[in-house]
Amino acid sequence: MSVLDQTRVDRPSPRPRRLSWTVSDAAVMIDRGMRHTLRNGDALFMSVFLPIMLLLLFVYVFGGAIDVGTGYINYVVPGIILLCAGFGAATTAVGVTNDMTTGIIDRFRSLPIATWTVVLGHVVASMARNLFATGLVLGIAVAIGFRPTASPLDWVGAIAVVALFILMMTWVSVMFGLIAKTADAASGFTFFILFLPYVSSAFVPTDTMPAALHGFAEHQPITPIIETVRGLLMGTPIGNSWWIALLWCAAILLVVVPISSHLFRSRTRV
């Protein structure tokens, strides 16, 4: 073997090093997203405060007038838990839009980094923020009388469904953030996300709604997700809700993730 051939054999492949750079880029952007979350105290406060206020409002103001066949707090908490992700979605969409419109992406493109990790930072920060808000709301609910009957395995299933729902909502928010041209528009695009839980089984059974509204409430994605979480936490029948919920989440992710990737490449192309 010649000296040149020996050099070729002994030379390390650049691929592991490039992979390590990508992992390092991702870690930096995730850290950036978490720092933005902690520094944006107003948005963090609202994403936690509003669900808690809605919980107290429905339990103490409306709860006495709504008959669901069980303690109303045990019925409404699963819906409030999912509503947290809706409030957190607006923050994610606004953060993505600000990155795309304030020139920071151009700065990142001038650096030797993987720019797609910017989106990854927003996704991970949103997941952490929404899971924290969900845990806090659940703690408040237990303090005021929520009494789940879930086994440890049921808790694992409920947390997994909630986490999948938050991931889905996060990517929908990223897509809206990439579509919007201003932060106000990004916040407005998420309005329908906040609206969906109200027309579902989150606060009242869907069979109490008018016929036309009942059909929509039964066949929109939020209802089977809520029924699955409620069934796991409270031991109520789940039926087909669990696989319909998973199918909705998977289908939406399969649509919005490629769209978000395409939008990001389009808007960051030279």
Contacts in CASP RR format, 6 or more apart in sequence:
PFRMAT RR
TARGET T0000
AUTHOR 0000-0000-0000
METHOD contacts of the structure
MODEL  1
MSVLDQTRVDRPSPRPRRLSWTVSDAAVMIDRGMRHTLRNGDALFMSVFL
PIMLLLLFVYVFGGAIDVGTGYINYVVPGIILLCAGFGAATTAVGVTNDM
TTGIIDRFRSLPIATWTVVLGHVVASMARNLFATGLVLGIAVAIGFRPTA
SPLDWVGAIAVVALFILMMTWVSVMFGLIAKTADAASGFTFFILFLPYVS
SAFVPTDTMPAALHGFAEHQPITPIIETVRGLLMGTPIGNSWWIALLWCA
AILLVVVPISSHLFRSRTRV
1 9 0 8 1.000
21 112 0 8 1.000
21 113 0 8 1.000
21 114 0 8 1.000
22 114 0 8 1.000
22 117 0 8 1.000
25 113 0 8 1.000
25 114 0 8 1.000
25 117 0 8 1.000
26 114 0 8 1.000
26 117 0 8 1.000
26 120 0 8 1.000
26 121 0 8 1.000
28 113 0 8 1.000
28 117 0 8 1.000
29 117 0 8 1.000
29 118 0 8 1.000
29 120 0 8 1.000
29 121 0 8 1.000
30 117 0 8 1.000
30 120 0 8 1.000
30 121 0 8 1.000
30 124 0 8 1.000
30 125 0 8 1.000
32 121 0 8 1.000
33 121 0 8 1.000
33 122 0 8 1.000
33 124 0 8 1.000
33 125 0 8 1.000
34 124 0 8 1.000
34 125 0 8 1.000
34 128 0 8 1.000
36 95 0 8 1.000
36 125 0 8 1.000
37 43 0 8 1.000
37 44 0 8 1.000
37 125 0 8 1.000
37 128 0 8 1.000
37 129 0 8 1.000
38 44 0 8 1.000
40 91 0 8 1.000
43 88 0 8 1.000
43 91 0 8 1.000
43 94 0 8 1.000
44 91 0 8 1.000
44 129 0 8 1.000
46 87 0 8 1.000
47 84 0 8 1.000
47 87 0 8 1.000
47 88 0 8 1.000
47 90 0 8 1.000
47 91 0 8 1.000
47 129 0 8 1.000
47 130 0 8 1.000
47 133 0 8 1.000
48 84 0 8 1.000
48 132 0 8 1.000
48 133 0 8 1.000
48 136 0 8 1.000
48 137 0 8 1.000
50 87 0 8 1.000
51 80 0 8 1.000
51 83 0 8 1.000
51 84 0 8 1.000
51 87 0 8 1.000
51 133 0 8 1.000
51 137 0 8 1.000
52 136 0 8 1.000
52 137 0 8 1.000
52 140 0 8 1.000
54 80 0 8 1.000
54 83 0 8 1.000
55 76 0 8 1.000
55 77 0 8 1.000
55 80 0 8 1.000
55 137 0 8 1.000
55 140 0 8 1.000
55 141 0 8 1.000
55 144 0 8 1.000
56 144 0 8 1.000
58 72 0 8 1.000
58 76 0 8 1.000
58 80 0 8 1.000
58 203 0 8 1.000
59 72 0 8 1.000
59 73 0 8 1.000
59 76 0 8 1.000
59 144 0 8 1.000
62 203 0 8 1.000
63 72 0 8 1.000
63 73 0 8 1.000
63 76 0 8 1.000
64 72 0 8 1.000
66 72 0 8 1.000
66 203 0 8 1.000
66 204 0 8 1.000
68 75 0 8 1.000
68 204 0 8 1.000
68 205 0 8 1.000
69 75 0 8 1.000
70 234 0 8 1.000
73 141 0 8 1.000
73 144 0 8 1.000
73 145 0 8 1.000
73 146 0 8 1.000
74 146 0 8 1.000
74 147 0 8 1.000
74 148 0 8 1.000
74 234 0 8 1.000
75 230 0 8 1.000
75 234 0 8 1.000
76 202 0 8 1.000
76 203 0 8 1.000
77 138 0 8 1.000
77 141 0 8 1.000
77 146 0 8 1.000
77 233 0 8 1.000
78 202 0 8 1.000
78 226 0 8 1.000
78 229 0 8 1.000
78 230 0 8 1.000
78 231 0 8 1.000
78 233 0 8 1.000
78 234 0 8 1.000
79 197 0 8 1.000
79 200 0 8 1.000
79 202 0 8 1.000
79 203 0 8 1.000
79 226 0 8 1.000
79 229 0 8 1.000
79 230 0 8 1.000
80 137 0 8 1.000
80 141 0 8 1.000
80 202 0 8 1.000
81 134 0 8 1.000
81 137 0 8 1.000
81 138 0 8 1.000
81 162 0 8 1.000
81 229 0 8 1.000
82 162 0 8 1.000
82 165 0 8 1.000
82 197 0 8 1.000
82 202 0 8 1.000
82 222 0 8 1.000
82 225 0 8 1.000
82 226 0 8 1.000
82 229 0 8 1.000
83 194 0 8 1.000
83 197 0 8 1.000
83 202 0 8 1.000
84 130 0 8 1.000
84 133 0 8 1.000
84 134 0 8 1.000
84 137 0 8 1.000
85 130 0 8 1.000
85 134 0 8 1.000
85 162 0 8 1.000
85 165 0 8 1.000
85 166 0 8 1.000
85 169 0 8 1.000
85 170 0 8 1.000
86 169 0 8 1.000
86 190 0 8 1.000
86 193 0 8 1.000
86 194 0 8 1.000
86 197 0 8 1.000
87 133 0 8 1.000
87 194 0 8 1.000
88 126 0 8 1.000
88 129 0 8 1.000
88 130 0 8 1.000
88 133 0 8 1.000
88 169 0 8 1.000
88 173 0 8 1.000
89 126 0 8 1.000
89 169 0 8 1.000
89 170 0 8 1.000
89 172 0 8 1.000
89 173 0 8 1.000
89 190 0 8 1.000
89 193 0 8 1.000
89 194 0 8 1.000
90 173 0 8 1.000
90 186 0 8 1.000
90 187 0 8 1.000
90 188 0 8 1.000
90 190 0 8 1.000
90 193 0 8 1.000
90 194 0 8 1.000
91 126 0 8 1.000
91 129 0 8 1.000
92 122 0 8 1.000
92 123 0 8 1.000
92 125 0 8 1.000
92 126 0 8 1.000
92 170 0 8 1.000
92 173 0 8 1.000
92 174 0 8 1.000
92 177 0 8 1.000
93 173 0 8 1.000
93 174 0 8 1.000
93 176 0 8 1.000
93 177 0 8 1.000
93 180 0 8 1.000
93 186 0 8 1.000
93 187 0 8 1.000
93 189 0 8 1.000
93 190 0 8 1.000
94 177 0 8 1.000
94 183 0 8 1.000
94 186 0 8 1.000
94 187 0 8 1.000
95 122 0 8 1.000
95 177 0 8 1.000
95 183 0 8 1.000
95 186 0 8 1.000
96 119 0 8 1.000
96 122 0 8 1.000
96 173 0 8 1.000
96 174 0 8 1.000
96 177 0 8 1.000
96 178 0 8 1.000
96 186 0 8 1.000
97 177 0 8 1.000
97 178 0 8 1.000
97 180 0 8 1.000
97 181 0 8 1.000
97 182 0 8 1.000
97 183 0 8 1.000
97 185 0 8 1.000
97 186 0 8 1.000
98 183 0 8 1.000
99 105 0 8 1.000
99 118 0 8 1.000
99 122 0 8 1.000
100 177 0 8 1.000
100 178 0 8 1.000
100 267 0 8 1.000
101 181 0 8 1.000
101 182 0 8 1.000
101 183 0 8 1.000
105 115 0 8 1.000
105 118 0 8 1.000
105 267 0 8 1.000
105 268 0 8 1.000
108 115 0 8 1.000
108 118 0 8 1.000
109 115 0 8 1.000
109 268 0 8 1.000
115 264 0 8 1.000
115 268 0 8 1.000
116 261 0 8 1.000
116 264 0 8 1.000
119 174 0 8 1.000
119 260 0 8 1.000
119 264 0 8 1.000
122 170 0 8 1.000
122 174 0 8 1.000
123 167 0 8 1.000
123 170 0 8 1.000
123 171 0 8 1.000
123 174 0 8 1.000
126 166 0 8 1.000
126 170 0 8 1.000
126 173 0 8 1.000
127 163 0 8 1.000
127 166 0 8 1.000
127 167 0 8 1.000
127 170 0 8 1.000
130 166 0 8 1.000
130 169 0 8 1.000
130 170 0 8 1.000
131 162 0 8 1.000
131 163 0 8 1.000
131 166 0 8 1.000
134 162 0 8 1.000
134 166 0 8 1.000
138 146 0 8 1.000
142 148 0 8 1.000
148 155 0 8 1.000
148 233 0 8 1.000
148 234 0 8 1.000
149 233 0 8 1.000
149 234 0 8 1.000
149 235 0 8 1.000
150 158 0 8 1.000
150 232 0 8 1.000
150 233 0 8 1.000
150 234 0 8 1.000
150 235 0 8 1.000
154 232 0 8 1.000
154 233 0 8 1.000
154 235 0 8 1.000
155 232 0 8 1.000
155 233 0 8 1.000
157 232 0 8 1.000
158 228 0 8 1.000
158 229 0 8 1.000
158 232 0 8 1.000
158 233 0 8 1.000
161 225 0 8 1.000
161 228 0 8 1.000
161 229 0 8 1.000
161 232 0 8 1.000
161 242 0 8 1.000
161 245 0 8 1.000
161 246 0 8 1.000
162 229 0 8 1.000
164 246 0 8 1.000
164 249 0 8 1.000
165 225 0 8 1.000
165 249 0 8 1.000
167 249 0 8 1.000
167 253 0 8 1.000
168 249 0 8 1.000
168 252 0 8 1.000
168 253 0 8 1.000
168 256 0 8 1.000
169 193 0 8 1.000
171 252 0 8 1.000
171 253 0 8 1.000
171 256 0 8 1.000
171 257 0 8 1.000
171 260 0 8 1.000
172 193 0 8 1.000
172 252 0 8 1.000
172 256 0 8 1.000
173 190 0 8 1.000
173 193 0 8 1.000
174 256 0 8 1.000
174 260 0 8 1.000
175 256 0 8 1.000
175 259 0 8 1.000
175 260 0 8 1.000
175 263 0 8 1.000
176 186 0 8 1.000
176 189 0 8 1.000
176 190 0 8 1.000
177 186 0 8 1.000
177 189 0 8 1.000
178 260 0 8 1.000
178 263 0 8 1.000
178 264 0 8 1.000
178 267 0 8 1.000
179 189 0 8 1.000
179 263 0 8 1.000
180 186 0 8 1.000
180 189 0 8 1.000
196 220 0 8 1.000
196 221 0 8 1.000
196 222 0 8 1.000
197 203 0 8 1.000
197 222 0 8 1.000
197 226 0 8 1.000
199 209 0 8 1.000
199 213 0 8 1.000
199 216 0 8 1.000
199 217 0 8 1.000
199 220 0 8 1.000
200 206 0 8 1.000
200 217 0 8 1.000
200 220 0 8 1.000
200 222 0 8 1.000
200 223 0 8 1.000
200 226 0 8 1.000
201 217 0 8 1.000
201 223 0 8 1.000
201 226 0 8 1.000
201 227 0 8 1.000
201 230 0 8 1.000
202 222 0 8 1.000
202 226 0 8 1.000
206 214 0 8 1.000
206 215 0 8 1.000
206 217 0 8 1.000
206 218 0 8 1.000
206 223 0 8 1.000
207 214 0 8 1.000
209 217 0 8 1.000
217 223 0 8 1.000
221 245 0 8 1.000
221 248 0 8 1.000
221 249 0 8 1.000
221 252 0 8 1.000
223 241 0 8 1.000
224 240 0 8 1.000
224 241 0 8 1.000
224 242 0 8 1.000
224 244 0 8 1.000
224 245 0 8 1.000
224 248 0 8 1.000
225 241 0 8 1.000
225 245 0 8 1.000
225 248 0 8 1.000
225 249 0 8 1.000
227 236 0 8 1.000
227 238 0 8 1.000
227 241 0 8 1.000
227 245 0 8 1.000
228 238 0 8 1.000
228 241 0 8 1.000
228 242 0 8 1.000
228 245 0 8 1.000
230 236 0 8 1.000
231 237 0 8 1.000
231 238 0 8 1.000
231 241 0 8 1.000
232 238 0 8 1.000
END
